[in-house]
Amino acid sequence: MAETQNEGITQFIKFAFVGVLNTLVDWVFFYILVSTILGDQHSVAKAISFIIAVLNSYIWNTVWTFKNEYKKIDAKSAVFIKFVIISVIGWGVNLYIFNLSSNTFNFQFLNKDLLPLVFASTSAIIVNFFGNKLWAYKK
């Protein structure tokens, strides 16, 4: 049965909500790591916070956003592997955009890392949505 436009919109809204939740998880862990044990090691903090957010994302997107698609897939482990591959690609985009924007521009909006985090997270959400929609959760 073909997906209706309303179902696609609802799914995107769910994905966006999960994305906002994951962004908060990512940012909170990033700031905790930078302000406590990692200091200026932003790339390391970003990698760790991103891994934590990926696990959160997989759980929420599997049980809520792509629930119907997941039920139809026989090879459940393949979904996780594809999800991780997409997440690694998204992380690469995230880290690249974060480093590019934080090293290229001198932002002084609330905190020097805030706008680079926004740019990086926005880029990664786009990559992740289309990767998951069109590959990981597609039967």
TIVO-408511 format. One record per residue: x, y, z of N, C-alpha, C in turn; residue in one letter. Coordinates in steps of 0.02 Angstrom, whole numbers, padded with zeros to 5 digits, always signed. Atoms other than C-alpha are relative to their C-alpha. Layout:
% residues N
XYZXYZXYZA ...
% end
This chain:
% residues 139
+00042-00059+00000+00000+00000+00000+00044+00062+00000M -00040-00060+00007+00070+00168-00051-00012+00047+00059A +00005-00048-00054+00105+00297+00082-00036+00062-00023E +00035-00061+00018-00014+00444+00081+00042+00060+00019T -00037-00061-00014+00047+00622+00087-00004+00017+00075Q +00008-00015-00071-00024+00644+00263+00043-00046+00043N -00043+00046-00037+00068+00488+00324+00073+00021-00004E -00069-00024+00008+00230+00555+00252+00014+00062+00041G -00008-00062-00040+00204+00724+00334+00003-00017+00074I +00000+00020-00071+00162+00643+00501+00066-00033+00018T -00063+00033-00013+00317+00535+00488+00057+00051+00004Q -00052-00051-00002+00426+00686+00450-00004+00040+00064F +00008-00037-00063+00353+00779+00599+00027-00041+00059I -00027+00043-00052+00391+00630+00711+00077-00002-00002K -00073+00001+00008+00567+00620+00640+00031+00065+00024F -00025-00065-00022+00591+00806+00669-00002+00006+00076A +00005-00002-00073+00530+00789+00849+00056-00042+00031F -00054+00042-00025+00650+00645+00879+00067+00034-00012V -00061-00037+00015+00784+00750+00794+00015+00055+00051G -00009-00052-00051+00755+00893+00916+00021-00031+00066V -00019+00036-00061+00763+00771+01062+00072-00023-00004L -00069+00024+00008+00924+00696+00993+00050+00058+00001N -00043-00059-00002+00997+00869+00967+00011+00022+00071T -00007-00018-00070+00963+00910+01148+00045-00049+00037L -00044+00051-00030+01042+00745+01203+00072+00013-00021V -00067-00013+00027+01192+00781+01091+00031+00061+00033D -00027-00063-00026+01214+00960+01150+00013-00004+00075W -00009+00004-00073+01190+00923+01336+00062-00041+00016V -00060+00040-00013+01320+00785+01333+00063+00035-00025F -00057-00038+00025+01436+00893+01226+00022+00051+00053F -00018-00052-00049+01429+01036+01352+00023-00029+00066Y -00024+00032-00061+01447+00920+01501+00072-00023-00009I -00068+00025+00012+01602+00840+01424+00050+00057-00006L -00046-00057+00009+01680+01006+01372+00011+00037+00065V -00007-00039-00062+01646+01090+01538+00028-00040+00058S -00027+00039-00056+01706+00945+01645+00067-00032-00017T -00062+00040+00007+01835+00823+01578+00039+00011-00065I -00035-00004+00064+01876+00864+01397+00024+00070-00019L -00023-00068+00013+01899+01053+01398-00006+00020-00073G -00001-00024+00069+01950+01115+01225+00001-00056-00052D +00001+00056+00047+01943+00941+01147-00071-00008-00029Q +00068-00002+00026+01784+00985+01053-00018-00057-00046H +00014+00054+00046+01798+00853+00919-00013-00066+00036S +00009+00060-00039+01814+00714+01047-00067+00002+00037V +00064-00008-00034+01668+00782+01147-00058-00008-00048A +00053+00004+00050+01565+00797+00989-00010-00073-00021K +00006+00070+00019+01602+00616+00941-00036-00040+00054A +00032+00037-00055+01552+00549+01112-00074+00019+00007I +00069-00022-00007+01395+00654+01124-00042-00024-00058S +00036+00024+00059+01346+00603+00948-00017-00074+00006F +00013+00072-00008+01362+00416+00987-00058-00011+00048I +00056+00005-00048+01247+00437+01137-00066+00019-00034I +00060-00022+00035+01122+00531+01029-00022-00050-00053A +00017+00050+00051+01129+00397+00892-00038-00058+00032V +00035+00055-00034+01078+00261+01014-00071+00022+00019L +00066-00027-00016+00935+00370+01075-00043+00005-00063N +00035-00008+00063+00886+00406+00895-00025-00067-00028S +00020+00065+00026+00884+00223+00844-00061-00027+00038Y +00056+00025-00040+00769+00176+00987-00064+00036-00017I +00061-00038+00012+00644+00317+00959-00025-00006-00072W +00021+00005+00070+00643+00306+00769-00026-00070-00016N +00023+00069+00012+00620+00117+00773-00067-00013+00032T +00063+00016-00035+00480+00110+00901-00056+00051-00013V +00051-00051+00009+00391+00270+00847-00004+00026-00072W +00001-00033+00066+00438+00359+00685-00010-00050-00057T +00002+00049+00055+00467+00208+00571-00028-00067+00025F +00027+00061-00031+00368+00082+00676-00032-00047-00051K +00035+00042+00048+00258+00020+00533+00048-00031-00050N -00050+00026+00047+00405+00001+00413+00042-00055+00034E -00043+00047-00036+00508-00089+00545-00035-00067+00008Y +00039+00062-00008+00369-00217+00575+00001-00043-00063K +00003+00036+00064+00371-00265+00390+00068-00029-00022K -00068+00021+00020+00559-00296+00382+00018-00065+00036I -00019+00065-00029+00618-00475+00408+00068+00003+00035D -00068-00002-00027+00802-00438+00439+00008+00061+00045A -00002-00056-00047+00792-00328+00594+00071+00024+00013K -00069-00021-00013+00980-00328+00622+00027+00042-00058S -00022-00040+00058+01004-00258+00446-00021+00073+00008A +00023-00069-00012+00902-00105+00497+00050+00036+00046V -00048-00031-00046+01020-00072+00642+00066+00016-00035F -00063-00010+00036+01174-00093+00532-00006+00059-00048I +00012-00056+00046+01102+00024+00399-00007+00066+00039K +00009-00059-00041+01051+00147+00535+00067+00027+00024F -00067-00020-00023+01228+00149+00604+00041+00029-00058V -00036-00025+00059+01302+00172+00429-00023+00071-00017I +00027-00066+00014+01186+00319+00396+00021+00050+00054I -00020-00043-00056+01225+00389+00568+00073+00020-00004S -00072-00016+00008+01413+00379+00536+00009+00051-00056V -00003-00050+00054+01389+00471+00371-00025+00067+00026I +00027-00061-00029+01280+00598+00461+00048+00032+00050G -00049-00026-00047+01411+00613+00598+00058+00034-00036W -00053-00031+00039+01544+00647+00467-00020+00069-00026G +00027-00064+00023+01436+00785+00394-00004+00048+00060V +00007-00040-00061+01400+00848+00571+00067+00028+00022N -00066-00021-00024+01583+00853+00622+00034+00047-00050L -00029-00043+00051+01640+00929+00457-00031+00070+00002Y +00034-00066-00001+01510+01069+00463+00016+00036+00066I -00017-00031-00064+01545+01099+00648+00069+00030-00002F -00069-00025+00003+01733+01115+00622+00008+00056-00051N -00004-00051+00051+01714+01215+00462-00028+00066+00025L +00032-00063-00022+01594+01341+00537+00034+00029+00062S -00032-00028-00060+01683+01357+00705+00070+00026-00014S -00067-00024+00017+01854+01378+00623+00000+00057-00051N +00004-00050+00052+01795+01492+00482-00029+00066+00026T +00035-00059-00024+01683+01612+00577+00013+00009+00074F -00009-00015-00071+01704+01698+00744-00068+00020+00029N +00067-00012-00027+01531+01680+00820+00005+00021+00073F +00004-00021-00069+01494+01771+00980-00072+00007+00022Q +00071+00001-00017+01309+01731+00996-00011-00047+00058F +00009+00038-00062+01279+01673+01175+00062-00041+00018L -00057+00042-00011+01421+01549+01158+00032-00013-00069N -00034+00007+00065+01552+01527+01021-00017-00065-00036K +00015+00064+00031+01497+01347+00989-00074-00008-00020D +00072+00009+00012+01308+01375+00978-00019-00002-00073L +00019-00001+00071+01289+01424+00795+00034-00056-00040L -00028+00058+00034+01415+01294+00733-00038-00065+00016P +00040+00058-00018+01314+01163+00829-00066-00001-00038L +00063-00005+00038+01154+01225+00747+00011-00019-00073V -00015+00017+00070+01231+01217+00573+00015-00074-00009F -00019+00070+00004+01306+01045+00605-00060-00046+00009A +00057+00042-00014+01148+00971+00678-00052+00003-00056S +00047-00008+00055+01037+01040+00540+00022-00041-00061T -00027+00038+00057+01149+00965+00406-00007-00075+00011S +00003+00071-00015+01154+00796+00492-00072-00026+00000A +00070+00021-00001+00965+00789+00517-00026-00012-00071I +00021+00009+00070+00937+00810+00330+00027-00065-00029I -00031+00062+00024+01060+00672+00286-00032-00061+00032V +00027+00058-00036+00991+00556+00419-00072-00016-00019N +00070+00013+00017+00807+00578+00375-00004-00036-00067F +00005+00030+00066+00829+00539+00191+00034-00069-00003F -00032+00066-00002+00950+00396+00225-00043-00052+00033G +00043+00047-00035+00834+00314+00349-00065-00013-00037N +00063+00007+00036+00675+00345+00251+00008-00041-00063K -00008+00031+00065+00745+00286+00085+00041-00064+00000L -00042+00059+00000+00863+00148+00141-00009-00044+00062W -00001+00042-00060+00869+00088+00323-00068-00032+00015A +00066+00026-00019+00682+00069+00353-00042-00017-00061Y +00037+00018+00060+00632+00030+00174+00004-00076-00010K +00003+00072+00009+00575-00148+00144+00026-00019-00068K 
% end
